[in-house]
């Protein structure tokens, strides 16, 4: 024992000195350096279905560690950098295959009209912002010549130049003027706003073309993939790739009259008409709060080249994949559920996020909002929808990508063990697994992070070589 070492360093060295360390380390590398791996107890038996001969037997009881590690699969970078990197790569391939083809999607899909649309929330009060001019220079936040004062005695303007990572960015100029109830309710209904938008868009297209909606389905199909992103002010907005296909989806071309300008017009009109009431209230209750999209709707064509007035397909896929691994923690809140209102004061969050969390708990005590699960989603500032979704015909699925990867690794393992392919129908595999815990033990997180960094570096080098 070396007395001058810190307890953390001592634990790291002691773990490396244990007899099962080499095998444990191989398991960690197999998970990609997962930060929260799942420990399993159990066994797997592979035998010949004709003769009954046992071809392979694996038992965790025979492992030096006594268990098997498997990756947690969490998409959030704040929870597991290793698994979120895999999720990010899968999302990129899902999006890019719907723009260029591949993964079972024909390359002709690259010629279909498609746009990259950003749907934002309305304003619930003035907030500090990072603003840049056309030359890229940072502009003053909210310059006001007359220096007006709000009813609570605070300035309604701000002449500071905030960097993008400035802690003030996204924080209200006056917390008493800010409509926290409206902001939380908007987050809580953002998923419903998106659902109603996807329902309204085909109807708007049919109206613009002067045809019945049933007839439109016979010649045109709308496909999309979207991701939710938190703005610094704590409100979600959606980025969506929306594409026009023929009646059979990406395998059939759309009619000649299906153009990007037509899609642009339809998106703007559909977004403008969508309204969602905040809750179902009794006849005696006051009129419901009506929620809509914000005025800042951005719709850009997606092209193969960036020389045109739009965005490139690769940039769009990278952008969507990036935000598929982020959550509300990017808006200054936490990534775990808050069980009790008494814990809110001790959270390491921004004051703006703390007020939104308090508002979730407060609104849930009001009769008209009691059915909304705001307490359960207070850590998400009220938002409870999926972070990434897609329509059925947009492209491949995350499940298919994972299945392909699992099949590839299984084939590698069979080759190593000399086992035949199950497709031949000569072998059978029986397995039983039991949950034994999750996460790393004392001294192990350091080595898991080393493994993750080495794997990430190797992948980066491989990509650079492939690109050159």
ZADONU-444039 format. One record per residue (C-alpha): residue in three letters; x, y, z. Coordinates in steps of 0.2 Angstrom, whole numbers, plus 5000, padded with zeros to 4 digits. Example, Ala and Ser with C-alpha at 12.3 -4.5 7.8 and 13.67 -1.06 7.14 Angstrom:
ALA506249785039 SER506849955036 
//
This chain:
UNK500050005000 UNK500650174995 UNK500050305008 UNK500250464999 UNK499150404985 UNK497350474984 UNK495950344988 UNK495350354970 UNK497050324963 UNK497350174975 UNK495750094970 UNK496250104951 UNK497950024955 UNK497149894966 UNK495849844953 UNK497249824940 UNK498149704952 UNK496649584954 UNK496849414945 UNK495249444935 UNK495749614928 UNK496349554911 UNK494649464908 UNK493649604915 UNK494549724904 UNK494149624888 UNK492349624893 UNK492449814895 UNK493249834877 UNK491849724870 UNK490549844877 UNK491449994869 UNK492050064886 UNK490250074892 UNK490050184907 UNK488550094915 UNK488749914909 UNK487449784915 UNK488149624924 UNK487349464920 UNK487349284927 UNK486849144917 UNK487349014903 UNK487248984885 UNK487148804877 UNK487348764859 UNK487148584853 UNK486848484837 UNK484948474834 UNK485148304825 UNK486348214837 UNK486148304853 UNK488048334854 UNK488548484864 UNK489548604853 UNK489848744865 UNK489448784883 UNK489748954891 UNK489348994909 UNK489749154919 UNK490149034934 UNK491648994924 UNK492249174922 UNK493549244933 UNK492449384936 UNK490849284939 UNK489849384927 UNK489649444910 UNK489649624905 UNK488449694891 UNK488249874886 UNK486949984893 UNK486350054876 UNK485850224883 UNK485750364870 UNK486250504881 UNK487950564880 UNK487850634898 UNK487450454904 UNK488650354893 UNK489850424880 UNK490150254873 UNK488450194870 UNK487850364864 UNK489250364851 UNK488550204844 UNK486750284844 UNK487450434835 UNK488250334821 UNK486650234819 UNK485550384818 UNK486750464805 UNK486550304794 UNK484650304797 UNK484550494791 UNK485850484777 UNK485050324769 UNK483450424768 UNK484350564758 UNK485550464748 UNK484950284748 UNK485850134755 UNK485350014769 UNK483949944758 UNK483450114751 UNK483750144732 UNK484950284727 UNK483550364717 UNK482850434733 UNK484150574732 UNK483150644718 UNK481550664728 UNK481050834734 UNK481550854753 UNK481850994765 UNK482551024782 UNK481351114793 UNK481551184810 UNK479951214821 UNK480251324836 UNK479251374852 UNK478451544853 UNK479151674865 UNK478651664883 UNK479751814888 UNK481351904883 UNK482951804886 UNK484751834884 UNK485351774867 UNK486951744857 UNK486751844841 UNK487951854826 UNK488051974811 UNK488251924793 UNK490151944796 UNK490151814810 UNK490451944824 UNK489551934840 UNK488152074841 UNK487452154857 UNK486052044865 UNK484552154866 UNK485152334863 UNK483752464867 UNK484152654865 UNK482852714877 UNK483352584891 UNK481552544896 UNK481152464913 UNK479952324915 UNK478452324928 UNK479652234940 UNK481052374939 UNK482252274928 UNK482952334911 UNK482052264896 UNK483652274886 UNK485452204887 UNK486952274878 UNK488152134882 UNK488952024869 UNK488551844875 UNK489651704868 UNK488751544864 UNK489251464880 UNK488951614891 UNK487951554906 UNK486751704904 UNK486251644887 UNK484451584887 UNK484051654905 UNK482651774906 UNK482951964907 UNK481551964920 UNK481051804929 UNK479451884935 UNK478951944918 UNK479351764910 UNK477851654907 UNK478451494916 UNK476751414916 UNK476551434897 UNK478351374894 UNK478051214903 UNK476351184896 UNK477151204878 UNK478451084882 UNK477150954888 UNK476150974872 UNK477550984860 UNK477450804855 UNK475550824851 UNK475950984841 UNK477050884830 UNK475750734829 UNK474450854823 UNK475650944811 UNK475950774802 UNK474150744801 UNK473750924794 UNK475150924781 UNK474350794769 UNK472750884770 UNK473551054766 UNK474450974751 UNK472850904745 UNK472051074746 UNK473451164737 UNK473251044723 UNK471351044722 UNK471150864725 UNK470350754738 UNK471550684752 UNK471050504747 UNK471650534729 UNK473250614735 UNK473750454744 UNK473650354728 UNK475050464720 UNK476050544734 UNK476750494751 UNK477550604764 UNK479050534774 UNK479950614788 UNK481250594802 UNK481350714816 UNK482450754831 UNK482050864847 UNK483350984853 UNK483251094868 UNK483651274866 UNK484651374880 UNK482951444886 UNK482351274891 UNK481051244876 UNK481151104864 UNK481151134845 UNK481151004831 UNK482250974817 UNK481450874803 UNK481950804786 UNK480250794776 UNK480250704759 UNK478950684745 UNK478950504738 UNK477850414726 UNK476450304733 UNK477650164737 UNK478850264747 UNK480650284743 UNK480550154730 UNK479450254719 UNK479750434712 UNK478450564716 UNK477450654702 UNK478350794692 UNK477150924701 UNK477850874718 UNK479151004720 UNK480151084734 UNK479251254733 UNK477551154735 UNK478251064750 UNK478851224758 UNK477151314756 UNK476251164763 UNK477351154778 UNK477151334782 UNK475251324780 UNK475051164790 UNK476151234805 UNK475151394805 UNK473451304807 UNK473951184821 UNK473251224838 UNK473251114854 UNK472251154870 UNK473351144885 UNK472151024894 UNK470450944895 UNK469451054908 UNK467751054915 UNK466451174909 UNK466651274924 UNK468551304922 UNK469251454913 UNK469551434894 UNK471051324890 UNK472751394885 UNK472951374866 UNK474751314861 UNK475451344844 UNK477151334835 UNK478251494836 UNK478451614821 UNK480251564818 UNK479951424806 UNK481451384795 UNK481251274779 UNK482751244768 UNK482951124753 UNK484150984755 UNK485450954741 UNK486950844738 UNK487951004736 UNK488251154747 UNK488451274733 UNK486551294731 UNK485351394742 UNK485051254755 UNK485951124766 UNK486950974761 UNK486250804765 UNK487850754775 UNK487750914786 UNK485850874789 UNK486250694794 UNK487650744805 UNK486650884814 UNK485150764817 UNK486350624824 UNK487150754835 UNK485650804844 UNK484850624845 UNK486150594859 UNK485750754869 UNK484350784882 UNK483750924893 UNK485350934902 UNK485951044888 UNK484751174894 UNK485451174911 UNK484451044920 UNK484750864926 UNK484650694916 UNK483750594930 UNK481950604937 UNK481650714952 UNK480650614965 UNK480250754978 UNK479950944977 UNK481150954992 UNK482550904981 UNK482351044968 UNK483251174979 UNK484851064980 UNK484951024961 UNK486451084952 UNK485451174938 UNK485251344932 UNK484051464941 UNK482951464925 UNK482851274924 UNK482551274943 UNK480951384941 UNK480351274926 UNK480551124937 UNK479651204951 UNK478251254939 UNK478051074934 UNK477651024952 UNK476551174955 UNK475451154939 UNK475250964943 UNK474351024959 UNK473051124949 UNK471451024945 UNK471451064926 UNK473251004924 UNK473150854936 UNK473150724922 UNK474650794914 UNK476250694920 UNK477250854924 UNK478050794940 UNK478650634931 UNK479450744917 UNK480050894928 UNK481850844924 UNK481450864906 UNK480551034910 UNK478950964905 UNK479350874888 UNK478850694888 UNK478950654869 UNK480250544860 UNK481850634855 UNK481950554838 UNK480550484827 UNK480250434809 UNK478850384798 UNK478750204792 UNK479450234775 UNK480750354777 UNK482250234778 UNK482850084788 UNK482650074806 UNK483750074821 UNK483149904826 UNK483749834809 UNK485449924810 UNK485749844827 UNK485149674821 UNK486349684807 UNK487749724819 UNK487349584831 UNK487249464817 UNK488949514811 UNK489749494829 UNK488849324831 UNK489549264815 UNK491349314820 UNK491049224837 UNK490449064828 UNK491949074816 UNK493149084831 UNK492248934840 UNK492148834824 UNK490248824825 UNK489048804810 UNK487848944804 UNK486148924812 UNK485348964795 UNK485948784790 UNK484648714803 UNK485848594811 UNK486148684828 UNK485148754842 UNK485548874856 UNK484748884873 UNK485149024885 UNK484649094902 UNK485249264909 UNK484849344925 UNK485149524930 UNK486549544943 UNK486849734944 UNK487449874933 UNK488750004933 UNK490649994938 UNK491349954955 UNK492650054964 UNK494150084954 UNK493450024937 UNK492750184929 UNK494450244926 UNK494950094915 UNK493250094906 UNK493550274901 UNK495350224895 UNK494550084884 UNK493250204877 UNK494550334873 UNK495650204864 UNK494150144854 UNK493550314849 UNK495350364844 UNK495450204833 UNK493750234825 UNK494350414821 UNK495950364813 UNK494950234802 UNK493750364797 UNK495150484792 UNK496050354782 UNK494350314773 UNK494050494769 UNK495850524762 
//
